[in-house]
Amino acid sequence: METVQITTEYITLQQLLKHVDAISSGGMVKWYLEENEVLVNGERENRRGRKLYEGDKVSVPELGEITVSR
């Protein structure tokens, strides 16, 4: 399990995916979310602007689970 530290109140799902190198650019996020089952707190998520707060858990195919912390 990986932990991503944030210094703001939240991070968007798109920013998180770019931060962990799941995507190389923001333009890829829509395709990536359509083609891969990304889970936020156990539920499938396809909104790139989804706000992730401290304690949220994101499951990304081939990268595993990522926890957001401050």
N, CA, C and O atoms as a printed pandas DataFrame, in Angstrom:
     atom_number atom_name residue_name chain_id  residue_number  x_coord  y_coord  z_coord
0              1         N          MET        A               1    0.832   -1.172    0.000
1              2        CA          MET        A               1    0.000    0.000    0.000
2              3         C          MET        A               1    0.886    1.248    0.000
3              4         O          MET        A               1    1.847    1.346    0.762
4              5         N          GLU        A               2    0.542    2.184   -0.862
5              6        CA          GLU        A               2    1.292    3.431   -0.990
6              7         C          GLU        A               2    0.496    4.549   -0.325
7              8         O          GLU        A               2   -0.733    4.503   -0.278
8              9         N          THR        A               3    1.197    5.541    0.183
9             10        CA          THR        A               3    0.557    6.705    0.777
10            11         C          THR        A               3    0.964    7.942    0.006
11            12         O          THR        A               3    2.144    8.138   -0.288
12            13         N          VAL        A               4   -0.012    8.781   -0.323
13            14        CA          VAL        A               4    0.252   10.039   -1.001
14            15         C          VAL        A               4   -0.043   11.157   -0.018
15            16         O          VAL        A               4   -1.161   11.280    0.482
16            17         N          GLN        A               5    0.975   11.974    0.255
17            18        CA          GLN        A               5    0.833   13.105    1.172
18            19         C          GLN        A               5    0.317   14.316    0.398
19            20         O          GLN        A               5    0.827   14.640   -0.674
20            21         N          ILE        A               6   -0.698   14.981    0.949
21            22        CA          ILE        A               6   -1.189   16.209    0.332
22            23         C          ILE        A               6   -1.011   17.354    1.325
23            24         O          ILE        A               6   -1.015   17.151    2.539
24            25         N          THR        A               7   -0.856   18.543    0.790
25            26        CA          THR        A               7   -0.691   19.725    1.644
26            27         C          THR        A               7   -1.917   20.626    1.579
27            28         O          THR        A               7   -1.998   21.630    2.288
28            29         N          THR        A               8   -2.868   20.263    0.727
29            30        CA          THR        A               8   -4.107   21.022    0.584
30            31         C          THR        A               8   -5.247   20.216    1.196
31            32         O          THR        A               8   -5.028   19.110    1.690
32            33         N          GLU        A               9   -6.442   20.753    1.166
33            34        CA          GLU        A               9   -7.592   20.070    1.750
34            35         C          GLU        A               9   -7.925   18.775    1.007
35            36         O          GLU        A               9   -8.318   17.780    1.615
36            37         N          TYR        A              10   -7.759   18.807   -0.326
37            38        CA          TYR        A              10   -8.079   17.628   -1.141
38            39         C          TYR        A              10   -7.181   17.587   -2.369
39            40         O          TYR        A              10   -6.470   18.542   -2.680
40            41         N          ILE        A              11   -7.239   16.440   -3.063
41            42        CA          ILE        A              11   -6.572   16.259   -4.356
42            43         C          ILE        A              11   -7.609   15.609   -5.266
43            44         O          ILE        A              11   -8.403   14.787   -4.809
44            45         N          THR        A              12   -7.611   15.967   -6.540
45            46        CA          THR        A              12   -8.574   15.342   -7.445
46            47         C          THR        A              12   -8.041   13.976   -7.880
47            48         O          THR        A              12   -6.842   13.703   -7.811
48            49         N          LEU        A              13   -8.948   13.147   -8.320
49            50        CA          LEU        A              13   -8.552   11.817   -8.787
50            51         C          LEU        A              13   -7.567   11.939   -9.945
51            52         O          LEU        A              13   -6.606   11.174  -10.018
52            53         N          GLN        A              14   -7.791   12.879  -10.841
53            54        CA          GLN        A              14   -6.872   13.085  -11.968
54            55         C          GLN        A              14   -5.477   13.436  -11.473
55            56         O          GLN        A              14   -4.493   12.888  -11.971
56            57         N          GLN        A              15   -5.372   14.334  -10.507
57            58        CA          GLN        A              15   -4.067   14.723   -9.966
58            59         C          GLN        A              15   -3.379   13.530   -9.299
59            60         O          GLN        A              15   -2.170   13.343   -9.439
60            61         N          LEU        A              16   -4.154   12.731   -8.576
61            62        CA          LEU        A              16   -3.581   11.565   -7.906
62            63         C          LEU        A              16   -3.040   10.564   -8.918
63            64         O          LEU        A              16   -1.931   10.057   -8.752
64            65         N          LEU        A              17   -3.809   10.276   -9.963
65            66        CA          LEU        A              17   -3.369    9.319  -10.979
66            67         C          LEU        A              17   -2.111    9.791  -11.680
67            68         O          LEU        A              17   -1.244    8.984  -12.014
68            69         N          LYS        A              18   -2.006   11.095  -11.906
69            70        CA          LYS        A              18   -0.797   11.637  -12.525
70            71         C          LYS        A              18    0.375   11.559  -11.543
71            72         O          LYS        A              18    1.498   11.252  -11.942
72            73         N          HIS        A              19    0.120   11.833  -10.277
73            74        CA          HIS        A              19    1.163   11.807   -9.249
74            75         C          HIS        A              19    1.794   10.415   -9.097
75            76         O          HIS        A              19    3.002   10.299   -8.893
76            77         N          VAL        A              20    0.977    9.369   -9.196
77            78        CA          VAL        A              20    1.488    8.000   -9.024
78            79         C          VAL        A              20    1.895    7.366  -10.356
79            80         O          VAL        A              20    2.167    6.167  -10.422
80            81         N          ASP        A              21    1.935    8.172  -11.409
81            82        CA          ASP        A              21    2.359    7.736  -12.743
82            83         C          ASP        A              21    1.460    6.683  -13.377
83            84         O          ASP        A              21    1.925    5.872  -14.178
84            85         N          ALA        A              22    0.177    6.689  -13.025
85            86        CA          ALA        A              22   -0.769    5.804  -13.703
86            87         C          ALA        A              22   -1.075    6.360  -15.091
87            88         O          ALA        A              22   -1.349    5.605  -16.024
88            89         N          ILE        A              23   -1.027    7.693  -15.220
89            90        CA          ILE        A              23   -1.203    8.362  -16.503
90            91         C          ILE        A              23   -0.051    9.347  -16.671
91            92         O          ILE        A              23    0.520    9.828  -15.692
92            93         N          SER        A              24    0.278    9.639  -17.924
93            94        CA          SER        A              24    1.402   10.557  -18.157
94            95         C          SER        A              24    0.947   11.991  -18.369
95            96         O          SER        A              24    1.739   12.923  -18.232
96            97         N          SER        A              25   -0.338   12.174  -18.707
97            98        CA          SER        A              25   -0.858   13.523  -18.888
98            99         C          SER        A              25   -2.323   13.559  -18.487
99           100         O          SER        A              25   -2.997   12.530  -18.448
100          101         N          GLY        A              26   -2.800   14.751  -18.191
101          102        CA          GLY        A              26   -4.193   14.904  -17.795
102          103         C          GLY        A              26   -5.177   14.502  -18.879
103          104         O          GLY        A              26   -6.304   14.104  -18.583
104          105         N          GLY        A              27   -4.754   14.604  -20.138
105          106        CA          GLY        A              27   -5.630   14.234  -21.240
106          107         C          GLY        A              27   -5.938   12.750  -21.314
107          108         O          GLY        A              27   -6.910   12.349  -21.955
108          109         N          MET        A              28   -5.132   11.941  -20.674
109          110        CA          MET        A              28   -5.329   10.485  -20.707
110          111         C          MET        A              28   -6.341   10.000  -19.674
111          112         O          MET        A              28   -6.784    8.853  -19.739
112          113         N          VAL        A              29   -6.711   10.848  -18.728
113          114        CA          VAL        A              29   -7.492   10.382  -17.581
114          115         C          VAL        A              29   -8.866    9.848  -17.975
115          116         O          VAL        A              29   -9.297    8.829  -17.434
116          117         N          LYS        A              30   -9.558   10.495  -18.886
117          118        CA          LYS        A              30  -10.887   10.027  -19.282
118          119         C          LYS        A              30  -10.813    8.610  -19.856
119          120         O          LYS        A              30  -11.588    7.734  -19.473
120          121         N          TRP        A              31   -9.876    8.401  -20.774
121          122        CA          TRP        A              31   -9.689    7.065  -21.345
122          123         C          TRP        A              31   -9.315    6.064  -20.256
123          124         O          TRP        A              31   -9.862    4.962  -20.211
124          125         N          TYR        A              32   -8.385    6.443  -19.376
125          126        CA          TYR        A              32   -7.903    5.535  -18.339
126          127         C          TYR        A              32   -9.058    5.083  -17.436
127          128         O          TYR        A              32   -9.162    3.900  -17.111
128          129         N          LEU        A              33   -9.912    6.008  -17.038
129          130        CA          LEU        A              33  -11.023    5.658  -16.153
130          131         C          LEU        A              33  -12.072    4.808  -16.856
131          132         O          LEU        A              33  -12.756    4.018  -16.205
132          133         N          GLU        A              34  -12.214    4.951  -18.160
133          134        CA          GLU        A              34  -13.147    4.114  -18.914
134          135         C          GLU        A              34  -12.615    2.698  -19.076
135          136         O          GLU        A              34  -13.383    1.737  -19.031
136          137         N          GLU        A              35  -11.319    2.566  -19.263
137          138        CA          GLU        A              35  -10.710    1.264  -19.547
138          139         C          GLU        A              35  -10.274    0.479  -18.308
139          140         O          GLU        A              35  -10.050   -0.728  -18.398
140          141         N          ASN        A              36  -10.150    1.139  -17.161
141          142        CA          ASN        A              36   -9.658    0.485  -15.952
142          143         C          ASN        A              36  -10.631    0.679  -14.801
143          144         O          ASN        A              36  -11.293    1.711  -14.696
144          145         N          GLU        A              37  -10.705   -0.319  -13.949
145          146        CA          GLU        A              37  -11.602   -0.245  -12.798
146          147         C          GLU        A              37  -10.871    0.402  -11.622
147          148         O          GLU        A              37  -10.157   -0.262  -10.871
148          149         N          VAL        A              38  -11.067    1.707  -11.484
149          150        CA          VAL        A              38  -10.478    2.455  -10.387
150          151         C          VAL        A              38  -11.531    2.562   -9.285
151          152         O          VAL        A              38  -12.654    3.003   -9.532
152          153         N          LEU        A              39  -11.165    2.159   -8.077
153          154        CA          LEU        A              39  -12.097    2.181   -6.960
154          155         C          LEU        A              39  -11.688    3.245   -5.954
155          156         O          LEU        A              39  -10.512    3.376   -5.615
156          157         N          VAL        A              40  -12.668    4.001   -5.482
157          158        CA          VAL        A              40  -12.447    4.965   -4.403
158          159         C          VAL        A              40  -13.304    4.503   -3.227
159          160         O          VAL        A              40  -14.530    4.451   -3.313
160          161         N          ASN        A              41  -12.639    4.175   -2.144
161          162        CA          ASN        A              41  -13.316    3.651   -0.956
162          163         C          ASN        A              41  -14.236    2.469   -1.301
163          164         O          ASN        A              41  -15.337    2.340   -0.768
164          165         N          GLY        A              42  -13.750    1.615   -2.207
165          166        CA          GLY        A              42  -14.465    0.392   -2.555
166          167         C          GLY        A              42  -15.512    0.526   -3.639
167          168         O          GLY        A              42  -16.124   -0.474   -4.015
168          169         N          GLU        A              43  -15.745    1.734   -4.162
169          170        CA          GLU        A              43  -16.757    1.935   -5.191
170          171         C          GLU        A              43  -16.107    2.430   -6.481
171          172         O          GLU        A              43  -15.220    3.283   -6.452
172          173         N          ARG        A              44  -16.556    1.887   -7.607
173          174        CA          ARG        A              44  -16.001    2.289   -8.906
174          175         C          ARG        A              44  -16.198    3.778   -9.118
175          176         O          ARG        A              44  -17.262    4.325   -8.830
176          177         N          GLU        A              45  -15.168    4.418   -9.620
177          178        CA          GLU        A              45  -15.219    5.866   -9.847
178          179         C          GLU        A              45  -14.753    6.183  -11.255
179          180         O          GLU        A              45  -13.729    5.670  -11.704
180          181         N          ASN        A              46  -15.507    7.034  -11.957
181          182        CA          ASN        A              46  -15.106    7.429  -13.302
182          183         C          ASN        A              46  -15.108    8.947  -13.483
183          184         O          ASN        A              46  -15.002    9.444  -14.604
184          185         N          ARG        A              47  -15.231    9.679  -12.373
185          186        CA          ARG        A              47  -15.191   11.147  -12.431
186          187         C          ARG        A              47  -13.770   11.618  -12.148
187          188         O          ARG        A              47  -13.259   11.441  -11.043
188          189         N          ARG        A              48  -13.139   12.215  -13.145
189          190        CA          ARG        A              48  -11.749   12.638  -12.978
190          191         C          ARG        A              48  -11.604   13.745  -11.949
191          192         O          ARG        A              48  -10.536   13.896  -11.355
192          193         N          GLY        A              49  -12.651   14.519  -11.727
193          194        CA          GLY        A              49  -12.602   15.617  -10.773
194          195         C          GLY        A              49  -12.993   15.233   -9.362
195          196         O          GLY        A              49  -13.097   16.097   -8.491
196          197         N          ARG        A              50  -13.211   13.949   -9.122
197          198        CA          ARG        A              50  -13.601   13.482   -7.784
198          199         C          ARG        A              50  -12.591   13.971   -6.755
199          200         O          ARG        A              50  -11.389   13.747   -6.906
200          201         N          LYS        A              51  -13.073   14.635   -5.713
201          202        CA          LYS        A              51  -12.187   15.161   -4.678
202          203         C          LYS        A              51  -11.868   14.059   -3.686
203          204         O          LYS        A              51  -12.761   13.382   -3.175
204          205         N          LEU        A              52  -10.588   13.890   -3.423
205          206        CA          LEU        A              52  -10.123   12.877   -2.483
206          207         C          LEU        A              52   -9.565   13.592   -1.260
207          208         O          LEU        A              52   -8.734   14.493   -1.371
208          209         N          TYR        A              53  -10.036   13.174   -0.099
209          210        CA          TYR        A              53   -9.641   13.791    1.158
210          211         C          TYR        A              53   -8.789   12.838    1.980
211          212         O          TYR        A              53   -8.658   11.661    1.646
212          213         N          GLU        A              54   -8.217   13.350    3.046
213          214        CA          GLU        A              54   -7.412   12.538    3.948
214          215         C          GLU        A              54   -8.201   11.303    4.376
215          216         O          GLU        A              54   -9.358   11.400    4.786
216          217         N          GLY        A              55   -7.560   10.151    4.274
217          218        CA          GLY        A              55   -8.196    8.892    4.664
218          219         C          GLY        A              55   -8.837    8.126    3.527
219          220         O          GLY        A              55   -9.138    6.942    3.679
220          221         N          ASP        A              56   -9.056    8.772    2.386
221          222        CA          ASP        A              56   -9.636    8.075    1.242
222          223         C          ASP        A              56   -8.652    7.035    0.722
223          224         O          ASP        A              56   -7.438    7.239    0.744
224          225         N          LYS        A              57   -9.200    5.921    0.255
225          226        CA          LYS        A              57   -8.390    4.843   -0.292
226          227         C          LYS        A              57   -8.768    4.645   -1.754
227          228         O          LYS        A              57   -9.944    4.526   -2.097
228          229         N          VAL        A              58   -7.752    4.614   -2.604
229          230        CA          VAL        A              58   -7.957    4.478   -4.049
230          231         C          VAL        A              58   -7.254    3.217   -4.509
231          232         O          VAL        A              58   -6.067    3.029   -4.242
232          233         N          SER        A              59   -7.981    2.355   -5.198
233          234        CA          SER        A              59   -7.406    1.123   -5.734
234          235         C          SER        A              59   -7.219    1.302   -7.240
235          236         O          SER        A              59   -8.176    1.519   -7.984
236          237         N          VAL        A              60   -5.955    1.204   -7.669
237          238        CA          VAL        A              60   -5.602    1.419   -9.069
238          239         C          VAL        A              60   -5.026    0.120   -9.629
239          240         O          VAL        A              60   -4.107   -0.451   -9.042
240          241         N          PRO        A              61   -5.567   -0.359  -10.777
241          242        CA          PRO        A              61   -5.037   -1.592  -11.359
242          243         C          PRO        A              61   -3.522   -1.521  -11.551
243          244         O          PRO        A              61   -2.987   -0.515  -12.016
244          245         N          GLU        A              62   -2.854   -2.588  -11.191
245          246        CA          GLU        A              62   -1.402   -2.774  -11.326
246          247         C          GLU        A              62   -0.572   -1.894  -10.390
247          248         O          GLU        A              62    0.646   -2.061  -10.324
248          249         N          LEU        A              63   -1.192   -0.968   -9.669
249          250        CA          LEU        A              63   -0.460   -0.149   -8.706
250          251         C          LEU        A              63   -0.872   -0.476   -7.278
251          252         O          LEU        A              63   -0.124   -0.197   -6.340
252          253         N          GLY        A              64   -2.039   -1.059   -7.102
253          254        CA          GLY        A              64   -2.507   -1.426   -5.774
254          255         C          GLY        A              64   -3.296   -0.315   -5.110
255          256         O          GLY        A              64   -3.877    0.544   -5.772
256          257         N          GLU        A              65   -3.304   -0.352   -3.790
257          258        CA          GLU        A              65   -4.102    0.602   -3.028
258          259         C          GLU        A              65   -3.253    1.798   -2.597
259          260         O          GLU        A              65   -2.111    1.657   -2.161
260          261         N          ILE        A              66   -3.849    2.969   -2.735
261          262        CA          ILE        A              66   -3.184    4.210   -2.379
262          263         C          ILE        A              66   -4.038    4.916   -1.352
263          264         O          ILE        A              66   -5.248    5.046   -1.540
264          265         N          THR        A              67   -3.432    5.376   -0.267
265          266        CA          THR        A              67   -4.136    6.102    0.771
266          267         C          THR        A              67   -3.728    7.572    0.734
267          268         O          THR        A              67   -2.549    7.893    0.588
268          269         N          VAL        A              68   -4.701    8.451    0.866
269          270        CA          VAL        A              68   -4.432    9.882    0.890
270          271         C          VAL        A              68   -4.244   10.299    2.345
271          272         O          VAL        A              68   -5.067    9.973    3.200
272          273         N          SER        A              69   -3.166   11.017    2.621
273          274        CA          SER        A              69   -2.932   11.511    3.986
274          275         C          SER        A              69   -2.379   12.925    3.929
275          276         O          SER        A              69   -1.928   13.398    2.886
276          277         N          ARG        A              70   -2.428   13.588    5.087
277          278        CA          ARG        A              70   -1.921   14.966    5.174
278          279         C          ARG        A              70   -0.699   15.010    6.033
279          280         O          ARG        A              70   -0.122   16.080    6.232
